[in-house]
Amino acid sequence: MRERLKAKPSEVVCKYLFEPAIVEDSKRSFINMVHLNLAHVLMLCKQDIIEKKDAEILLEALLELKKSGPGTFELNPLYEDYYFNIEQYLISQIGIESAGKMHTARSRNDLHSTISRMNVRDAITGLYPELLELRAILIKLASENKETVLTGYTHMQPAQPITLGHYFAAIAEAIERDYQRLTEAYKRVNCCPLGSGAFAGTGFNIDRQYTAELLGFYGPVENSIDAVASRDYLLEFSAHFATFGSTINRFANDLYIWATDEFGFIEVDDSMAACSSIMPQKKNPITLEHVKAKTSHLLSAFVSIFTCMKGIPFGHCRDIGGESIHLFWDATSQMEAILELLNSTLKSIKIKQNNMELRANTNFSTVTELADELVKKEGLSFRIAHQIVGSIVSDCIDSGLSAQEITIEMLNNAGKIYASRTFDWTQEHISMVLNADYSVNNKPSPGSPSPEECETLIQKLEKSLDNDVQVYHNIVKELELSSIRLQKEVVQVIKIVRD
């Protein structure tokens, strides 16, 4: 294995390079490594590159290893990597004449590139259920709160009334895009490098499509250099994680602010909170704090991967094969934590509808409706209507009055100044226009917060979610079917040789 080299790996190389990678692969790659070897041996047998008897011996040994588990043999960093540890174990069990044929027509480069894609594929499909659940929770909250009036903010100042359902639907729509970015990227990662050799292909008559199908890939990565050199899928997934993190950070921050005593719009469940060691009254919404903070780790992973890939050759090297992926695993762990913490928080959240409605009716967020009404009912230009209402708001604030205390006298006084006229309105009409429920229900434009439009948005979100759930189940089914096919063909070869 190291015949070209006259010295064994140094202690420091084993400690910092070989041993950590081998241990990590033993935890993460065991099943995928066994399945890859089974598929490769089947292909070698099918193409008459190795004899059926050797294939039968190898397949039996690999099945026994799979049954025994990753703790079957002692890991030795002197063997450089996990694959060589497996190969040495097989040699000890069935001899070098048979075990030594398993590595025919391949390199560790295409082998490790394939394992990397299989591991990443597993990680991404493992995140799909939690992401789909988050979308379902948001849609449910949107549906339950189609008529829950809430102040909408711009520049963190009261702007216009919306509904909480409209807000949750907006978050669901953004996360739908985040989810679909990941599913698009999945199509690109699920291509098989196996058969590319070190980078220049092989002189053996291999069948790359066959091994790709046995391992659940859509097909081979066509170019043999690209197959072993590319890790752009790590960049793509980590970038999508970071984009998702941006959405979640902003969402969690809104909830965090709404949970303050000053807002009092929501309250997290006691099970999602922590207390103070000194202040008896405290109920700290810690899950929201951790969710916000953890999104920063997603960006860190992208920066790490991107920097690792900068300024290296487009070919195989340890930068790309050994180092680039490290923080990707941290990012997937952070994604899992973010999703589970957020889902649990949202499922148990308490919404204080009365507080929301009271604030929306008193903080002047409804006065745009008054300006619009002047345009509709009196034919004023919007700019003049804006001047009238703006001056009324300024006077109210100076006098310590709320939006609900705007009177017909105030409207007519401002009308004289800015429009040289008064308005034949009743106080009841002004009060109706300044009501937050009226403002929300008086918006027929597509995508607006009116309950009817919100329901339309929710139905679209539900349809898209149903479709994405089906796509996920199809992916899982495809992987299951390829695994079943792999097992059947292993059994068939063994049976043929024995018969």
C-alpha positions, 0 to 999 in steps of 0.5 A: 500500500505504501511501497513507494514510501520508505517511512511509515506515516509520522505520529503527527500526520496520524494524529491530526490527519489520518486518525480523525478522518478515519474515525469520522468515516467509521461513524458516518460512512460505514454503510455507504462504503459497504454498499459502494464496494458491493456495487463495484464488485457486482459491476466488475463481475458483470463486465467479466473484469473479475471472475464470478468466484472472486466476486462471490467471495468478496460479496459474502465477506462484505455482507458479513462485514455489514452484519457485524457493523463498523466496530468489527475491526480496529482502526489503524491510522497507519493505513492512511484512511478508512477504505484501506482499513476496510481493505486490510480487514478483508485481506485478513479474512479472505486473502489478498488474492480475492480481496485485492481485486476489489480495487480494480478499475477505481481509485480512492479519488473516485471512491471518496468523491462518491462516498462524499456525495452519498453522505451529503445526500443522506444529510440533506434527505435527513433535513427534509422532514423537519423543513416540511414540518416547519412549512406545515406549522406555518401554514396551520398558524396562517390559517388559524390567524387569517383574521387576527389583526396585527400591526405591520411595521416598516423601519420598525415603526407602526405602518399598516394593519395586516393579519398574523395569518398574512405574516405567517404566510409570508414566512411560509412562502420564503421558506418554500423557496429555501426548501426548493433551492435545496431540492434543486441542488439535490438533483446536482449532488445525486450524480455518481463519480465512481468509475472516474479513477484517479481523474483520467478514467480507466482502461477497464471496460466498466459500466458506470451507469450500472454502479450509479443506478445500484447506488441510487444516483441519477447517473454518472458525473460525465467528465472524469476530472470534474467527477473527482475535482468538484465539490461545488455541491458543498458550496451550493448547499451551504449557501442555501443553508445560509440563505435559509438562515437569513430568513429564519434569523429575521423571523425569529427576531420578530418573534423575539421582539413580540415576546417582550413585555413592551409588545406583548404579542406572543409568549413562548411555552414554559417548556421553551423558556429559562428562568433567571438565577436572581430575578423571580419574574423572568421568563427568557425565550431562550429557544429564539435566542439560540435559533437566531445565533445558530444561523450565524454558524450556517454562514460560517460554514459557507465561508469556510468551504468557499475559502478552502476551495479558493486558489487550488487546482481543479483536480484532486488534492487533500484541500478539496477531498479532506478539508473542504467538507469539515464545516458542512457537517457542523452546518447540517447539525446546526440546521437540525437544531434550528429546525427542531427548536423552532418547530417545537417553539411554534407548536406551543406558542401563545398568541395574544390577539387582544394586545395585537388588535389594541395596538393596531387600533391606537398606534396610527397604523390605520391612517393610510386608510383614511387618506385612501378614503379621501381619495376614493370618496372626495376625489382628492389627489393622494398627495393632498390627502396625505397632507391632511392626514399627516397634519392630523396625526402630528396634532394628535401626537402633540396632544397625546391622542390616539388614532381612535380619537380623531374627530370630524372636526380635526378632519375638516380643520385640516381639509380647510388648510390643505384642500380649501374645503370640508367634508360631509362625513359622520363620526361613525364613518371616520371611526369605521375607516380608522378601525384595523379590521376595516383596513385589513378587509378593505384590501382586495388587491392580490396578495394583500392581508384580507382574509379572502386573499390570505386564504388564497395564499394559504391554498397555494402554499398547501398545494406546493407543500403537498407537491414537495412532500410527494417529491420527498417521498419519491426521493426516499422511494428511489433510494430504497428501490436502488438498495433493494436492487443492490441486495437482490443482485448480490444474492443472485451472483452468490446463488449463481456461483453456489449452484 
